Amino acid sequence: MPNVSLLICQHYEVHKEVAKQLSLLVMVEKT
């Protein structure tokens, strides 16, 4: 069985990256 906390941590990191990219896109769209 995989380490659940590790999976959650990795998922959170990926989500943070995606959110950062999306916010950058939105900022570009608005200007």
N, CA, C and O atoms as CSV, one atom per row, in Angstrom:
chain,resi,resn,atom,element,x,y,z
A,1,MET,N,N,0.842,-1.205,0.000
A,1,MET,CA,C,0.000,0.000,0.000
A,1,MET,C,C,0.880,1.260,0.000
A,1,MET,O,O,1.809,1.381,0.799
A,2,PRO,N,N,0.572,2.187,-0.905
A,2,PRO,CA,C,1.406,3.395,-1.001
A,2,PRO,C,C,1.249,4.298,0.216
A,2,PRO,O,O,0.257,4.229,0.941
A,3,ASN,N,N,2.241,5.135,0.417
A,3,ASN,CA,C,2.208,6.076,1.536
A,3,ASN,C,C,1.208,7.182,1.206
A,3,ASN,O,O,1.450,8.023,0.341
A,4,VAL,N,N,0.081,7.162,1.914
A,4,VAL,CA,C,-1.013,8.088,1.612
A,4,VAL,C,C,-0.601,9.544,1.816
A,4,VAL,O,O,-0.894,10.400,0.980
A,5,SER,N,N,0.075,9.820,2.919
A,5,SER,CA,C,0.472,11.206,3.195
A,5,SER,C,C,1.417,11.728,2.117
A,5,SER,O,O,1.370,12.904,1.757
A,6,LEU,N,N,2.281,10.840,1.601
A,6,LEU,CA,C,3.193,11.240,0.534
A,6,LEU,C,C,2.414,11.561,-0.735
A,6,LEU,O,O,2.688,12.553,-1.410
A,7,LEU,N,N,1.429,10.704,-1.055
A,7,LEU,CA,C,0.597,10.941,-2.231
A,7,LEU,C,C,-0.142,12.269,-2.117
A,7,LEU,O,O,-0.201,13.044,-3.071
A,8,ILE,N,N,-0.706,12.520,-0.937
A,8,ILE,CA,C,-1.433,13.770,-0.718
A,8,ILE,C,C,-0.487,14.957,-0.880
A,8,ILE,O,O,-0.845,15.969,-1.484
A,9,CYS,N,N,0.715,14.826,-0.339
A,9,CYS,CA,C,1.699,15.901,-0.424
A,9,CYS,C,C,2.047,16.178,-1.883
A,9,CYS,O,O,2.082,17.336,-2.300
A,10,GLN,N,N,2.304,15.133,-2.659
A,10,GLN,CA,C,2.628,15.297,-4.074
A,10,GLN,C,C,1.465,15.925,-4.820
A,10,GLN,O,O,1.662,16.815,-5.647
A,11,HIS,N,N,0.254,15.466,-4.533
A,11,HIS,CA,C,-0.931,15.988,-5.196
A,11,HIS,C,C,-1.086,17.471,-4.895
A,11,HIS,O,O,-1.421,18.262,-5.776
A,12,TYR,N,N,-0.839,17.838,-3.644
A,12,TYR,CA,C,-0.951,19.232,-3.235
A,12,TYR,C,C,0.060,20.095,-3.984
A,12,TYR,O,O,-0.267,21.194,-4.434
A,13,GLU,N,N,1.278,19.600,-4.115
A,13,GLU,CA,C,2.315,20.340,-4.836
A,13,GLU,C,C,1.917,20.557,-6.288
A,13,GLU,O,O,2.079,21.653,-6.826
A,14,VAL,N,N,1.396,19.512,-6.920
A,14,VAL,CA,C,0.958,19.613,-8.313
A,14,VAL,C,C,-0.171,20.624,-8.425
A,14,VAL,O,O,-0.191,21.449,-9.338
A,15,HIS,N,N,-1.115,20.554,-7.485
A,15,HIS,CA,C,-2.253,21.465,-7.497
A,15,HIS,C,C,-1.789,22.911,-7.355
A,15,HIS,O,O,-2.326,23.808,-8.004
A,16,LYS,N,N,-0.790,23.131,-6.506
A,16,LYS,CA,C,-0.245,24.479,-6.330
A,16,LYS,C,C,0.339,24.990,-7.640
A,16,LYS,O,O,0.121,26.144,-8.012
A,17,GLU,N,N,1.082,24.134,-8.341
A,17,GLU,CA,C,1.674,24.521,-9.617
A,17,GLU,C,C,0.600,24.885,-10.629
A,17,GLU,O,O,0.696,25.905,-11.311
A,18,VAL,N,N,-0.430,24.035,-10.723
A,18,VAL,CA,C,-1.520,24.275,-11.669
A,18,VAL,C,C,-2.226,25.586,-11.340
A,18,VAL,O,O,-2.523,26.377,-12.235
A,19,ALA,N,N,-2.491,25.813,-10.068
A,19,ALA,CA,C,-3.157,27.046,-9.646
A,19,ALA,C,C,-2.316,28.265,-10.019
A,19,ALA,O,O,-2.850,29.290,-10.443
A,20,LYS,N,N,-1.006,28.148,-9.859
A,20,LYS,CA,C,-0.112,29.251,-10.198
A,20,LYS,C,C,-0.175,29.542,-11.697
A,20,LYS,O,O,-0.263,30.699,-12.107
A,21,GLN,N,N,-0.128,28.488,-12.508
A,21,GLN,CA,C,-0.201,28.650,-13.957
A,21,GLN,C,C,-1.523,29.275,-14.370
A,21,GLN,O,O,-1.556,30.173,-15.211
A,22,LEU,N,N,-2.626,28.795,-13.770
A,22,LEU,CA,C,-3.948,29.322,-14.094
A,22,LEU,C,C,-4.047,30.795,-13.734
A,22,LEU,O,O,-4.565,31.585,-14.523
A,23,SER,N,N,-3.565,31.176,-12.568
A,23,SER,CA,C,-3.641,32.579,-12.157
A,23,SER,C,C,-2.813,33.453,-13.097
A,23,SER,O,O,-3.205,34.579,-13.398
A,24,LEU,N,N,-1.667,32.942,-13.563
A,24,LEU,CA,C,-0.863,33.686,-14.531
A,24,LEU,C,C,-1.629,33.866,-15.831
A,24,LEU,O,O,-1.629,34.954,-16.409
A,25,LEU,N,N,-2.283,32.804,-16.296
A,25,LEU,CA,C,-3.082,32.886,-17.517
A,25,LEU,C,C,-4.187,33.915,-17.386
A,25,LEU,O,O,-4.404,34.723,-18.289
A,26,VAL,N,N,-4.880,33.885,-16.268
A,26,VAL,CA,C,-5.977,34.829,-16.027
A,26,VAL,C,C,-5.453,36.263,-16.043
A,26,VAL,O,O,-6.082,37.149,-16.621
A,27,MET,N,N,-4.313,36.489,-15.414
A,27,MET,CA,C,-3.721,37.830,-15.394
A,27,MET,C,C,-3.394,38.292,-16.803
A,27,MET,O,O,-3.620,39.453,-17.143
A,28,VAL,N,N,-2.864,37.396,-17.624
A,28,VAL,CA,C,-2.530,37.726,-19.012
A,28,VAL,C,C,-3.796,38.038,-19.803
A,28,VAL,O,O,-3.821,38.977,-20.599
A,29,GLU,N,N,-4.846,37.249,-19.582
A,29,GLU,CA,C,-6.115,37.458,-20.279
A,29,GLU,C,C,-6.714,38.822,-19.946
A,29,GLU,O,O,-7.260,39.499,-20.817
A,30,LYS,N,N,-6.607,39.218,-18.677
A,30,LYS,CA,C,-7.228,40.472,-18.240
A,30,LYS,C,C,-6.520,41.693,-18.812
A,30,LYS,O,O,-7.170,42.703,-19.081
A,31,THR,N,N,-5.204,41.627,-19.006
A,31,THR,CA,C,-4.465,42.792,-19.481
A,31,THR,C,C,-4.537,42.947,-20.984
A,31,THR,O,O,-3.963,43.886,-21.536
